[in-house]
Amino acid sequence: MPAPWMSIFAEALDATLRAHGYSMSDLRREPFDLDGQIVDRLEASLHDVKPLPALSRKDLMIVTIKLKMDEGEQTRISAALLGLETQRFLLDNSLPAQRAWEVASEVRDIAVRKKQERGDMGDLPLARARRGIPEEKRGEASGKGAQGVPGEEVIFDEALDAHDSGVAHQALLLSWQLDEHHHLQTALHHLERAEALMRMLSPATQASDDWRYWYGETMQVLQEVRDALG
């Protein structure tokens, strides 16, 4: 059984890549050529549940096409995205990593069965709560102000979490017969929150390469979602 402190999506993606003779690190290179910073976070989530990134619909499509994934592989990847949001929600609500992994795995497996039996995932909810430092401990964050205002690192982490959840909802539309409007609206909510949080950061942080990169990624996916919603 995979370790409970890894991302259920990263575990599924890594297993699929390995079945085709690749590793996660190969996503930086041909034939995939994904951005290194995206791959860095995916690799980190194989060993830690603090980052729980997904791939955008565009990047997931690239991987799907380049690997020539069959229907079963696409189903398992999409089911892992559902599991990822479950894992994220349970960790947000302080469930132990082991139990969060077990429940997320159950959601993933149910989604696979529903897809096989019915051709769609059925009515599986995707819940999302804020990740990061619990409310009662936010004043302990590094860089806090005199009134316990969260530090820059905490806000940036929350922005990236919102980005990750928005990307996951957008990517879910790749191969599932879903309520598209609902998931696009949910993606829009999280991505707009990510944008707002990033804009809260100081001019010095906004001048950093990391901020410019992730703000650009957020705005790109946000525009795709807005275009899809019309």
C-alpha positions as CSV (number, residue, x, y, z in Angstrom):
1,M,0.0,0.0,0.0
2,P,1.4,3.5,-0.9
3,A,2.4,5.7,2.0
4,P,-0.5,7.8,3.4
5,W,1.7,10.9,3.4
6,M,1.8,11.1,-0.4
7,S,-0.8,12.6,-2.8
8,I,-3.3,10.1,-4.2
9,F,-3.2,11.9,-7.6
10,A,0.7,11.9,-7.7
11,E,0.7,8.2,-6.8
12,A,-1.7,7.4,-9.7
13,L,0.2,9.6,-12.2
14,D,3.5,8.2,-11.2
15,A,2.3,4.6,-11.5
16,T,0.9,5.3,-15.0
17,L,4.1,7.0,-16.1
18,R,6.1,4.0,-14.9
19,A,3.9,1.6,-16.7
20,H,4.9,3.4,-19.9
21,G,8.6,3.5,-19.0
22,Y,8.8,7.0,-17.7
23,S,9.2,8.6,-14.2
24,M,7.7,11.8,-12.8
25,S,10.9,13.7,-13.4
26,D,10.6,12.9,-17.1
27,L,7.6,15.2,-17.4
28,R,10.2,18.1,-17.7
29,R,11.5,16.7,-20.9
30,E,10.4,15.5,-24.3
31,P,7.8,14.3,-25.2
32,F,6.0,16.1,-22.4
33,D,8.0,19.3,-21.8
34,L,5.9,20.5,-18.8
35,D,7.1,23.4,-16.8
36,G,9.8,22.4,-14.2
37,Q,8.1,24.2,-11.3
38,I,4.9,22.2,-11.9
39,V,6.8,19.0,-12.0
40,D,8.8,20.0,-8.8
41,R,5.5,20.3,-6.8
42,L,4.2,17.0,-8.2
43,E,7.4,15.2,-7.2
44,A,7.3,16.8,-3.7
45,S,3.7,15.5,-3.3
46,L,5.0,11.9,-3.7
47,H,6.6,12.4,-0.3
48,D,4.5,15.0,1.4
49,V,0.8,16.0,1.6
50,K,1.5,19.7,2.3
51,P,1.5,20.3,-1.5
52,L,-1.4,18.5,-3.2
53,P,-1.1,19.8,-6.8
54,A,-3.0,18.5,-9.9
55,L,-2.3,19.0,-13.6
56,S,-4.3,21.6,-15.6
57,R,-6.6,20.3,-18.2
58,K,-4.0,21.3,-20.9
59,D,-1.1,19.5,-19.2
60,L,-3.2,16.5,-18.4
61,M,-4.2,16.3,-22.1
62,I,-0.5,16.5,-23.1
63,V,0.3,13.6,-20.8
64,T,-2.7,11.6,-21.9
65,I,-1.9,12.0,-25.6
66,K,1.9,11.4,-25.3
67,L,1.4,8.2,-23.3
68,K,-1.5,7.1,-25.5
69,M,-3.4,6.3,-22.3
70,D,-6.2,3.7,-22.8
71,E,-9.6,4.3,-21.3
72,G,-8.8,2.4,-18.1
73,E,-5.8,4.5,-17.4
74,Q,-7.7,7.7,-18.1
75,T,-10.4,6.5,-15.7
76,R,-7.9,5.8,-12.9
77,I,-6.3,9.2,-13.3
78,S,-9.6,11.1,-13.3
79,A,-10.8,9.0,-10.3
80,A,-7.5,10.0,-8.5
81,L,-8.4,13.6,-9.0
82,L,-11.7,13.0,-7.2
83,G,-9.7,11.2,-4.5
84,L,-7.3,14.2,-4.3
85,E,-10.1,16.6,-3.4
86,T,-11.3,14.2,-0.8
87,Q,-7.8,13.8,0.7
88,R,-7.4,17.6,0.7
89,F,-10.7,18.2,2.5
90,L,-10.1,15.5,5.2
91,L,-6.6,16.8,5.9
92,D,-8.0,20.4,6.1
93,N,-10.3,19.1,8.8
94,S,-7.4,17.5,10.8
95,L,-8.0,13.8,10.0
96,P,-4.8,11.7,10.4
97,A,-3.0,11.2,7.1
98,Q,-3.6,7.5,7.2
99,R,-7.4,7.8,7.5
100,A,-7.5,10.6,4.9
101,W,-5.6,8.3,2.5
102,E,-8.0,5.4,3.2
103,V,-11.2,7.4,2.6
104,A,-9.7,9.1,-0.5
105,S,-8.8,5.6,-1.8
106,E,-12.4,4.5,-1.3
107,V,-13.7,7.5,-3.2
108,R,-11.3,6.8,-6.0
109,D,-12.3,3.1,-6.2
110,I,-16.0,3.9,-6.1
111,A,-15.5,6.4,-9.0
112,V,-13.7,3.8,-11.1
113,R,-16.5,1.3,-10.5
114,K,-19.2,3.8,-11.4
115,K,-17.4,4.8,-14.5
116,Q,-17.1,1.1,-15.5
117,E,-20.7,0.3,-14.7
118,R,-22.5,3.4,-15.8
119,G,-20.2,5.4,-18.1
120,D,-20.1,8.3,-15.6
121,M,-19.1,8.9,-12.1
122,G,-22.5,9.4,-10.6
123,D,-23.1,11.9,-7.8
124,L,-19.8,12.1,-6.0
125,P,-19.4,15.4,-4.2
126,L,-16.1,17.3,-4.2
127,A,-15.6,19.2,-1.0
128,R,-13.0,21.8,-0.4
129,A,-11.8,23.7,2.7
130,R,-8.9,26.0,3.3
131,R,-5.6,24.3,3.8
132,G,-2.7,25.7,5.8
133,I,-2.2,26.7,9.4
134,P,-5.4,26.2,11.6
135,E,-7.2,29.5,12.5
136,E,-6.1,29.3,16.1
137,K,-2.5,29.0,15.1
138,R,-2.3,31.5,12.3
139,G,-0.6,34.1,14.6
140,E,2.3,31.7,15.1
141,A,3.2,31.9,11.4
142,S,6.6,33.4,10.4
143,G,6.4,37.0,9.4
144,K,3.2,37.7,11.4
145,G,2.2,41.2,12.3
146,A,1.5,42.6,15.7
147,Q,-2.2,41.6,15.5
148,G,-1.4,38.0,14.5
149,V,-1.9,38.7,10.8
150,P,-0.7,35.6,8.8
151,G,2.8,35.8,7.3
152,E,3.6,36.1,3.6
153,E,4.5,32.4,3.4
154,V,1.2,31.3,4.9
155,I,-0.8,33.5,2.4
156,F,1.3,32.3,-0.5
157,D,0.7,28.6,0.6
158,E,-3.0,29.3,0.8
159,A,-3.0,30.9,-2.7
160,L,-1.2,27.8,-4.1
161,D,-3.7,25.5,-2.4
162,A,-6.6,27.5,-4.0
163,H,-4.8,27.3,-7.3
164,D,-4.4,23.5,-6.9
165,S,-8.1,23.0,-6.2
166,G,-9.2,25.1,-9.1
167,V,-6.9,23.3,-11.5
168,A,-8.2,19.9,-10.2
169,H,-11.8,20.9,-10.8
170,Q,-11.0,22.1,-14.3
171,A,-9.0,18.9,-15.1
172,L,-11.8,16.7,-14.0
173,L,-13.8,17.8,-17.0
174,L,-11.3,16.1,-19.4
175,S,-12.8,12.6,-19.3
176,W,-15.8,12.5,-17.0
177,Q,-19.5,13.2,-17.9
178,L,-19.9,15.8,-15.2
179,D,-22.0,18.8,-14.5
180,E,-19.7,21.0,-16.4
181,H,-21.1,24.3,-15.2
182,H,-20.9,23.4,-11.6
183,H,-17.3,22.3,-11.8
184,L,-16.3,25.3,-13.9
185,Q,-17.9,27.6,-11.3
186,T,-16.1,25.8,-8.5
187,A,-12.8,26.2,-10.4
188,L,-13.6,29.8,-11.0
189,H,-14.2,30.4,-7.2
190,H,-10.9,28.8,-6.2
191,L,-8.8,30.5,-8.9
192,E,-10.3,33.9,-8.2
193,R,-9.4,33.3,-4.5
194,A,-5.9,32.4,-5.5
195,E,-5.5,35.6,-7.5
196,A,-6.9,37.7,-4.6
197,L,-4.5,36.1,-2.1
198,M,-1.5,36.6,-4.4
199,R,-2.4,40.2,-4.8
200,M,-2.3,40.6,-1.0
201,L,1.4,39.8,-0.9
202,S,4.0,42.5,-0.6
203,P,5.7,44.2,-3.6
204,A,8.9,42.4,-2.7
205,T,7.2,39.0,-2.9
206,Q,5.4,40.0,-6.1
207,A,8.8,40.8,-7.6
208,S,10.0,37.2,-7.0
209,D,10.3,34.6,-9.7
210,D,8.1,32.2,-7.8
211,W,5.3,34.8,-7.5
212,R,5.5,35.8,-11.1
213,Y,5.4,32.2,-12.2
214,W,2.5,31.0,-10.1
215,Y,0.5,34.2,-10.7
216,G,0.9,33.7,-14.4
217,E,-0.2,30.0,-14.1
218,T,-3.2,31.0,-12.1
219,M,-4.3,33.7,-14.5
220,Q,-3.8,31.4,-17.5
221,V,-6.1,28.7,-16.1
222,L,-8.5,31.4,-14.7
223,Q,-8.9,32.8,-18.2
224,E,-9.5,29.3,-19.7
225,V,-12.3,28.8,-17.1
226,R,-13.8,32.2,-17.8
227,D,-13.7,31.5,-21.5
228,A,-15.4,28.2,-21.0
229,L,-18.1,29.8,-18.9
230,G,-18.7,32.4,-21.6
